[in-house]
Amino acid sequence: MNPYRVVYYNVDDTLEYENALLNEWSITDMELIEVKDREGRRPFTSYAADADGIVVEYEQITRSVLQNLPKCKIISLQSIGYNNIDISAATEYGVCVTNIPGFCTEEVALHCVGLLIDLVRKISYLDRSVRAGNWNPLLGYQTHRVTGKTIGLVFFGGIPKAMMPMLKALGLNVLVYAPTKTKWYLAQYGAEKADTLEELLAASDFVSLHTPLLPETRHMISTPQLARMKKSAFLINTARGAVVDEAALVQALKNGEICGAGIDVIEDEANEKSELFSLENVVITPHAAFVSEESFYEGRKRALRQLVLRLSQHTAPEFLVNKEVDLNLR
């Protein structure tokens, strides 16, 4: 019997680690194929047309792409988000879509708090200022103590939960907008519930976004929402770039409608372009919140495990996004 073919498309590093894991797990019926074509010299489907499984990071897997992947049984993502996959079409064609929730919880939680501290203490701003020849601690916006201030967390999954001990240690009050969570549930973590997003925005000195990118969360922070925030407030986004209307955020920052922003994700990551790069009251990192040596290998291991479950062991993957998919279609 021919081995199942799995195409790893434009993922970082080689597949030495994955092949070592297959050997360790005694999996002999899977062949991993590494494809690097970041310039797009050939269509994605020309590489993956005969693949039983696919691993991608940022490639857009649309309905038309899926129509040209007749053998594909699983798309395994080495990420938490899955907004680059047409989930409805994948389900219709019997293709499992898997992600790897929780693989970088500690890293992202710490990164969020790091952005908060950087913003409130102007660390990056003053570093740039000193390097430009200005030895002046009073440049830029005013700084304030964080004790007694309020941070608003938009949604309350694993990352916000991991942030809670750090936020409490800083003396922050925590307000949460999470429609599916009760006030009693949030109270267990030391947080209060905001009934609406608008309530949270108006009350918070820091707003940190932790939502997946869905049709209903795209641009959930735009001009009306930014106008509700305090002029002294900071926005932190480590979720997905398009959760924020970037043009509206740029204008709010330029006009002093909010004080600053800590950003790890932008709308146009494909082209690595954003007007936010030029603003002094922004701390920005290149979608790096998830990165550590530990998370890097843990994520790869979990993604490979989903492929093994679906292809080699013929069972439902552990982290199945489209749980309603019919495994018998393919």
BALUMPA-292541 format. One record per residue (C-alpha): residue number from 1; residue in one letter; x, y, z. Coordinates in nm, 2 decimals, m for minus. Each point is the difference from the previous one (the first is absolute). Layout:
BEGIN
- NUM | A | X | Y | Z $
...
// end
This chain:
BEGIN
- 1 | M | 0.00 | 0.00 | 0.00 $
- 2 | N | 0.13 | 0.34 | m0.09 $
- 3 | P | 0.07 | 0.23 | 0.30 $
- 4 | Y | m0.22 | 0.30 | 0.07 $
- 5 | R | 0.15 | 0.31 | m0.15 $
- 6 | V | 0.01 | 0.31 | 0.22 $
- 7 | V | 0.12 | 0.33 | m0.15 $
- 8 | Y | 0.15 | 0.26 | 0.24 $
- 9 | Y | m0.03 | 0.32 | m0.20 $
- 10 | N | 0.22 | 0.30 | 0.09 $
- 11 | V | 0.04 | m0.09 | 0.36 $
- 12 | D | 0.31 | 0.10 | 0.20 $
- 13 | D | 0.29 | m0.24 | 0.04 $
- 14 | T | 0.05 | m0.34 | m0.15 $
- 15 | L | m0.20 | m0.31 | 0.08 $
- 16 | E | 0.28 | m0.18 | 0.19 $
- 17 | Y | m0.19 | 0.04 | 0.33 $
- 18 | E | m0.32 | m0.13 | m0.15 $
- 19 | N | 0.16 | m0.30 | m0.16 $
- 20 | A | 0.18 | m0.08 | 0.33 $
- 21 | L | m0.34 | 0.00 | 0.17 $
- 22 | L | m0.15 | m0.23 | m0.25 $
- 23 | N | 0.28 | m0.24 | 0.05 $
- 24 | E | m0.04 | 0.03 | 0.38 $
- 25 | W | m0.37 | m0.07 | m0.03 $
- 26 | S | 0.06 | m0.29 | m0.24 $
- 27 | I | m0.21 | 0.16 | m0.28 $
- 28 | T | 0.11 | m0.15 | m0.33 $
- 29 | D | m0.29 | 0.09 | m0.23 $
- 30 | M | 0.06 | 0.37 | m0.03 $
- 31 | E | 0.23 | 0.19 | m0.23 $
- 32 | L | 0.07 | 0.37 | 0.08 $
- 33 | I | 0.08 | 0.22 | m0.29 $
- 34 | E | 0.16 | 0.34 | 0.05 $
- 35 | V | m0.09 | 0.28 | m0.24 $
- 36 | K | 0.15 | 0.35 | 0.01 $
- 37 | D | m0.14 | 0.24 | m0.26 $
- 38 | R | m0.05 | 0.34 | 0.18 $
- 39 | E | 0.03 | 0.18 | m0.33 $
- 40 | G | m0.30 | m0.19 | m0.14 $
- 41 | R | 0.18 | m0.13 | m0.31 $
- 42 | R | m0.27 | m0.27 | m0.04 $
- 43 | P | m0.36 | m0.02 | 0.12 $
- 44 | F | m0.04 | m0.16 | 0.34 $
- 45 | T | m0.23 | m0.27 | m0.14 $
- 46 | S | 0.28 | m0.12 | m0.24 $
- 47 | Y | 0.19 | m0.11 | 0.31 $
- 48 | A | m0.29 | m0.14 | 0.20 $
- 49 | A | m0.23 | m0.15 | m0.26 $
- 50 | D | 0.09 | m0.36 | 0.10 $
- 51 | A | 0.04 | 0.07 | 0.37 $
- 52 | D | m0.19 | m0.19 | 0.27 $
- 53 | G | 0.09 | 0.26 | 0.26 $
- 54 | I | 0.12 | 0.36 | m0.01 $
- 55 | V | 0.18 | 0.22 | 0.25 $
- 56 | V | m0.02 | 0.37 | m0.06 $
- 57 | E | 0.05 | 0.32 | 0.20 $
- 58 | Y | m0.13 | 0.30 | m0.20 $
- 59 | E | m0.11 | m0.15 | m0.33 $
- 60 | Q | m0.36 | 0.08 | m0.08 $
- 61 | I | m0.19 | m0.32 | m0.05 $
- 62 | T | m0.32 | 0.11 | m0.18 $
- 63 | R | m0.28 | m0.20 | m0.15 $
- 64 | S | 0.16 | 0.01 | m0.34 $
- 65 | V | 0.33 | m0.13 | 0.14 $
- 66 | L | m0.18 | m0.28 | 0.18 $
- 67 | Q | m0.17 | m0.10 | m0.32 $
- 68 | N | 0.35 | m0.08 | m0.14 $
- 69 | L | 0.10 | m0.21 | 0.30 $
- 70 | P | m0.19 | m0.32 | m0.07 $
- 71 | K | 0.20 | m0.23 | 0.23 $
- 72 | C | 0.03 | 0.24 | 0.29 $
- 73 | K | m0.14 | m0.14 | 0.33 $
- 74 | I | 0.15 | 0.25 | 0.25 $
- 75 | I | 0.14 | 0.35 | 0.01 $
- 76 | S | 0.21 | 0.03 | 0.32 $
- 77 | L | 0.09 | 0.35 | 0.11 $
- 78 | Q | 0.30 | 0.08 | 0.21 $
- 79 | S | m0.19 | 0.29 | 0.16 $
- 80 | I | m0.30 | 0.07 | 0.21 $
- 81 | G | m0.18 | 0.22 | m0.25 $
- 82 | Y | m0.17 | m0.15 | m0.31 $
- 83 | N | m0.14 | 0.30 | m0.18 $
- 84 | N | 0.21 | m0.08 | m0.31 $
- 85 | I | m0.21 | m0.32 | m0.06 $
- 86 | D | m0.35 | m0.02 | m0.15 $
- 87 | I | m0.14 | m0.21 | 0.28 $
- 88 | S | m0.34 | m0.05 | m0.16 $
- 89 | A | 0.14 | m0.12 | m0.33 $
- 90 | A | 0.25 | m0.23 | 0.18 $
- 91 | T | m0.29 | m0.16 | 0.19 $
- 92 | E | m0.20 | m0.04 | m0.31 $
- 93 | Y | 0.28 | m0.18 | m0.17 $
- 94 | G | 0.08 | m0.22 | 0.30 $
- 95 | V | 0.33 | 0.17 | 0.08 $
- 96 | C | 0.09 | 0.02 | 0.37 $
- 97 | V | 0.15 | 0.33 | 0.12 $
- 98 | T | 0.20 | m0.01 | 0.31 $
- 99 | N | 0.18 | 0.27 | 0.21 $
- 100 | I | 0.22 | m0.02 | 0.31 $
- 101 | P | m0.17 | 0.20 | 0.28 $
- 102 | G | 0.21 | 0.07 | 0.31 $
- 103 | F | 0.34 | m0.07 | m0.14 $
- 104 | C | 0.13 | 0.35 | 0.07 $
- 105 | T | m0.23 | 0.12 | 0.28 $
- 106 | E | 0.28 | 0.09 | 0.23 $
- 107 | E | 0.20 | 0.18 | m0.27 $
- 108 | V | m0.29 | 0.22 | m0.12 $
- 109 | A | m0.12 | 0.08 | 0.35 $
- 110 | L | 0.35 | 0.12 | 0.10 $
- 111 | H | 0.03 | 0.20 | m0.33 $
- 112 | C | m0.33 | 0.18 | 0.07 $
- 113 | V | 0.11 | 0.10 | 0.34 $
- 114 | G | 0.34 | 0.10 | m0.14 $
- 115 | L | m0.17 | 0.23 | m0.25 $
- 116 | L | m0.20 | 0.15 | 0.28 $
- 117 | I | 0.31 | 0.07 | 0.21 $
- 118 | D | 0.19 | 0.13 | m0.30 $
- 119 | L | m0.28 | 0.24 | m0.09 $
- 120 | V | m0.06 | 0.13 | 0.35 $
- 121 | R | 0.37 | 0.05 | 0.07 $
- 122 | K | 0.08 | 0.12 | m0.36 $
- 123 | I | 0.29 | m0.24 | m0.01 $
- 124 | S | 0.03 | m0.05 | m0.38 $
- 125 | Y | m0.08 | 0.37 | m0.06 $
- 126 | L | 0.27 | 0.12 | 0.24 $
- 127 | D | 0.25 | m0.26 | m0.14 $
- 128 | R | m0.06 | 0.14 | m0.35 $
- 129 | S | 0.03 | 0.36 | 0.13 $
- 130 | V | 0.34 | m0.07 | 0.18 $
- 131 | R | 0.14 | m0.17 | m0.31 $
- 132 | A | m0.10 | 0.31 | m0.20 $
- 133 | G | 0.20 | 0.22 | 0.24 $
- 134 | N | m0.27 | 0.12 | 0.24 $
- 135 | W | 0.08 | m0.07 | 0.37 $
- 136 | N | m0.33 | 0.13 | 0.13 $
- 137 | P | m0.23 | m0.21 | 0.22 $
- 138 | L | m0.29 | 0.24 | m0.04 $
- 139 | L | m0.05 | m0.04 | m0.37 $
- 140 | G | m0.33 | m0.14 | m0.14 $
- 141 | Y | m0.33 | m0.06 | 0.18 $
- 142 | Q | m0.04 | 0.02 | 0.38 $
- 143 | T | 0.05 | m0.32 | 0.20 $
- 144 | H | m0.21 | m0.12 | 0.29 $
- 145 | R | 0.01 | m0.27 | 0.26 $
- 146 | V | m0.20 | m0.31 | m0.10 $
- 147 | T | m0.11 | m0.09 | 0.36 $
- 148 | G | m0.38 | 0.04 | 0.01 $
- 149 | K | m0.04 | 0.04 | m0.37 $
- 150 | T | m0.23 | m0.22 | m0.21 $
- 151 | I | 0.08 | m0.23 | m0.28 $
- 152 | G | m0.28 | m0.13 | m0.22 $
- 153 | L | 0.04 | m0.34 | m0.15 $
- 154 | V | m0.21 | m0.07 | m0.31 $
- 155 | F | m0.10 | m0.37 | 0.02 $
- 156 | F | 0.14 | m0.23 | 0.27 $
- 157 | G | 0.17 | m0.31 | m0.13 $
- 158 | G | 0.32 | m0.17 | 0.10 $
- 159 | I | 0.23 | 0.30 | m0.06 $
- 160 | P | m0.20 | 0.25 | 0.21 $
- 161 | K | m0.02 | m0.26 | 0.28 $
- 162 | A | 0.38 | m0.04 | m0.01 $
- 163 | M | 0.03 | 0.38 | 0.02 $
- 164 | M | m0.20 | 0.04 | 0.32 $
- 165 | P | 0.27 | m0.07 | 0.26 $
- 166 | M | 0.23 | 0.24 | m0.18 $
- 167 | L | m0.27 | 0.27 | m0.02 $
- 168 | K | m0.09 | m0.04 | 0.36 $
- 169 | A | 0.36 | 0.02 | 0.10 $
- 170 | L | 0.02 | 0.34 | m0.17 $
- 171 | G | m0.29 | 0.12 | 0.20 $
- 172 | L | m0.24 | 0.02 | m0.29 $
- 173 | N | m0.38 | m0.04 | 0.02 $
- 174 | V | m0.12 | m0.23 | m0.28 $
- 175 | L | m0.32 | 0.05 | m0.19 $
- 176 | V | m0.11 | m0.27 | m0.26 $
- 177 | Y | m0.23 | 0.01 | m0.30 $
- 178 | A | m0.08 | m0.36 | m0.08 $
- 179 | P | m0.37 | m0.06 | m0.08 $
- 180 | T | 0.03 | m0.38 | 0.07 $
- 181 | K | 0.14 | 0.04 | 0.35 $
- 182 | T | m0.20 | 0.08 | 0.31 $
- 183 | K | 0.10 | 0.25 | 0.26 $
- 184 | W | 0.04 | m0.29 | 0.25 $
- 185 | Y | 0.23 | m0.18 | m0.23 $
- 186 | L | 0.22 | 0.31 | m0.05 $
- 187 | A | 0.00 | 0.07 | 0.37 $
- 188 | Q | 0.18 | m0.33 | 0.06 $
- 189 | Y | 0.30 | 0.16 | m0.19 $
- 190 | G | m0.03 | 0.34 | 0.17 $
- 191 | A | m0.17 | 0.18 | m0.29 $
- 192 | E | m0.32 | 0.19 | m0.04 $
- 193 | K | m0.24 | m0.03 | m0.28 $
- 194 | A | m0.08 | 0.27 | m0.25 $
- 195 | D | m0.34 | m0.05 | m0.16 $
- 196 | T | 0.09 | 0.18 | m0.32 $
- 197 | L | 0.32 | 0.07 | m0.19 $
- 198 | E | m0.09 | 0.37 | 0.02 $
- 199 | E | m0.01 | m0.02 | 0.38 $
- 200 | L | 0.34 | m0.16 | 0.01 $
- 201 | L | 0.16 | 0.25 | m0.24 $
- 202 | A | m0.13 | 0.30 | 0.20 $
- 203 | A | 0.13 | m0.13 | 0.33 $
- 204 | S | 0.34 | m0.14 | m0.10 $
- 205 | D | 0.34 | 0.16 | 0.02 $
- 206 | F | 0.14 | m0.29 | m0.21 $
- 207 | V | m0.20 | m0.21 | m0.25 $
- 208 | S | 0.14 | m0.34 | m0.10 $
- 209 | L | m0.15 | m0.20 | m0.29 $
- 210 | H | m0.03 | m0.38 | 0.01 $
- 211 | T | m0.26 | m0.08 | m0.26 $
- 212 | P | 0.02 | m0.24 | m0.30 $
- 213 | L | m0.04 | 0.16 | m0.34 $
- 214 | L | m0.36 | m0.08 | m0.10 $
- 215 | P | m0.24 | 0.19 | m0.22 $
- 216 | E | m0.16 | 0.15 | 0.31 $
- 217 | T | 0.33 | 0.10 | 0.15 $
- 218 | R | 0.16 | 0.16 | m0.31 $
- 219 | H | 0.06 | 0.37 | 0.08 $
- 220 | M | m0.18 | m0.04 | 0.33 $
- 221 | I | 0.23 | 0.29 | 0.11 $
- 222 | S | m0.06 | 0.29 | m0.24 $
- 223 | T | m0.07 | 0.37 | 0.02 $
- 224 | P | m0.31 | m0.01 | 0.23 $
- 225 | Q | 0.17 | m0.24 | 0.24 $
- 226 | L | 0.32 | 0.20 | 0.01 $
- 227 | A | m0.20 | 0.31 | 0.07 $
- 228 | R | m0.14 | m0.16 | 0.31 $
- 229 | M | 0.35 | m0.06 | 0.15 $
- 230 | K | 0.17 | 0.24 | 0.23 $
- 231 | K | 0.25 | 0.24 | m0.15 $
- 232 | S | 0.26 | m0.14 | 0.24 $
- 233 | A | m0.07 | m0.36 | m0.09 $
- 234 | F | 0.21 | m0.26 | m0.19 $
- 235 | L | m0.12 | m0.27 | m0.24 $
- 236 | I | 0.19 | m0.33 | m0.01 $
- 237 | N | m0.06 | m0.25 | m0.28 $
- 238 | T | 0.16 | m0.34 | m0.02 $
- 239 | A | m0.31 | m0.18 | m0.15 $
- 240 | R | m0.03 | 0.06 | m0.37 $
- 241 | G | 0.07 | 0.32 | m0.20 $
- 242 | A | m0.34 | 0.03 | m0.15 $
- 243 | V | m0.18 | 0.00 | 0.33 $
- 244 | V | 0.10 | 0.37 | 0.00 $
- 245 | D | m0.09 | 0.24 | m0.28 $
- 246 | E | 0.36 | 0.11 | m0.05 $
- 247 | A | m0.07 | 0.32 | m0.18 $
- 248 | A | m0.23 | 0.11 | 0.28 $
- 249 | L | 0.26 | m0.09 | 0.26 $
- 250 | V | 0.27 | 0.21 | m0.19 $
- 251 | Q | m0.23 | 0.30 | 0.00 $
- 252 | A | m0.09 | m0.04 | 0.37 $
- 253 | L | 0.37 | m0.02 | 0.09 $
- 254 | K | 0.09 | 0.30 | m0.22 $
- 255 | N | m0.28 | 0.21 | 0.14 $
- 256 | G | 0.07 | m0.08 | 0.36 $
- 257 | E | m0.34 | m0.18 | 0.05 $
- 258 | I | 0.19 | m0.28 | 0.18 $
- 259 | C | 0.35 | 0.02 | 0.15 $
- 260 | G | 0.17 | m0.29 | m0.17 $
- 261 | A | m0.01 | m0.36 | m0.12 $
- 262 | G | 0.20 | m0.32 | 0.04 $
- 263 | I | m0.04 | m0.21 | m0.32 $
- 264 | D | 0.13 | m0.34 | m0.09 $
- 265 | V | m0.23 | m0.06 | m0.30 $
- 266 | I | m0.09 | 0.22 | m0.30 $
- 267 | E | m0.26 | m0.02 | m0.28 $
- 268 | D | 0.25 | m0.04 | m0.29 $
- 269 | E | 0.24 | m0.25 | 0.13 $
- 270 | A | 0.04 | m0.15 | m0.34 $
- 271 | N | 0.17 | 0.31 | m0.12 $
- 272 | E | 0.14 | 0.10 | 0.34 $
- 273 | K | m0.13 | 0.36 | m0.04 $
- 274 | S | m0.18 | 0.23 | 0.25 $
- 275 | E | m0.02 | 0.37 | 0.07 $
- 276 | L | 0.03 | m0.10 | 0.36 $
- 277 | F | 0.38 | m0.05 | m0.05 $
- 278 | S | 0.05 | 0.37 | m0.02 $
- 279 | L | m0.18 | 0.10 | 0.32 $
- 280 | E | 0.20 | 0.09 | 0.31 $
- 281 | N | m0.28 | m0.10 | 0.24 $
- 282 | V | m0.01 | m0.36 | m0.13 $
- 283 | V | 0.21 | m0.29 | 0.12 $
- 284 | I | m0.01 | m0.26 | m0.27 $
- 285 | T | 0.14 | m0.35 | m0.04 $
- 286 | P | m0.02 | m0.23 | m0.31 $
- 287 | H | m0.26 | m0.26 | 0.11 $
- 288 | A | 0.25 | m0.12 | 0.25 $
- 289 | A | m0.21 | m0.05 | 0.31 $
- 290 | F | m0.02 | m0.38 | m0.04 $
- 291 | V | 0.37 | m0.05 | m0.05 $
- 292 | S | 0.23 | m0.21 | 0.23 $
- 293 | E | 0.20 | m0.30 | m0.06 $
- 294 | E | m0.24 | m0.20 | 0.21 $
- 295 | S | m0.32 | 0.12 | m0.18 $
- 296 | F | 0.17 | m0.05 | m0.34 $
- 297 | Y | 0.05 | m0.37 | 0.05 $
- 298 | E | m0.31 | m0.06 | 0.20 $
- 299 | G | m0.21 | 0.15 | m0.28 $
- 300 | R | 0.17 | m0.21 | m0.27 $
- 301 | K | m0.05 | m0.31 | 0.21 $
- 302 | R | m0.37 | 0.06 | 0.05 $
- 303 | A | m0.06 | 0.08 | m0.37 $
- 304 | L | 0.17 | m0.32 | m0.10 $
- 305 | R | m0.20 | m0.20 | 0.25 $
- 306 | Q | m0.32 | 0.12 | m0.16 $
- 307 | L | 0.12 | m0.14 | m0.34 $
- 308 | V | 0.09 | m0.33 | 0.16 $
- 309 | L | m0.34 | m0.04 | 0.16 $
- 310 | R | m0.19 | 0.08 | m0.32 $
- 311 | L | 0.22 | m0.18 | m0.26 $
- 312 | S | 0.19 | m0.28 | 0.17 $
- 313 | Q | m0.24 | m0.09 | 0.28 $
- 314 | H | m0.33 | 0.09 | m0.19 $
- 315 | T | m0.16 | 0.18 | 0.29 $
- 316 | A | m0.12 | 0.35 | 0.08 $
- 317 | P | 0.28 | 0.24 | 0.07 $
- 318 | E | 0.03 | 0.14 | 0.36 $
- 319 | F | m0.03 | 0.37 | m0.10 $
- 320 | L | m0.26 | m0.01 | m0.27 $
- 321 | V | m0.14 | 0.34 | m0.09 $
- 322 | N | m0.28 | m0.12 | m0.22 $
- 323 | K | m0.14 | m0.26 | 0.23 $
- 324 | E | m0.30 | m0.06 | m0.22 $
- 325 | V | 0.21 | m0.13 | m0.29 $
- 326 | D | m0.08 | m0.35 | m0.13 $
- 327 | L | 0.32 | m0.21 | 0.03 $
- 328 | N | m0.14 | m0.25 | m0.24 $
- 329 | L | m0.02 | 0.23 | m0.30 $
- 330 | R | 0.37 | m0.04 | m0.08 $
// end
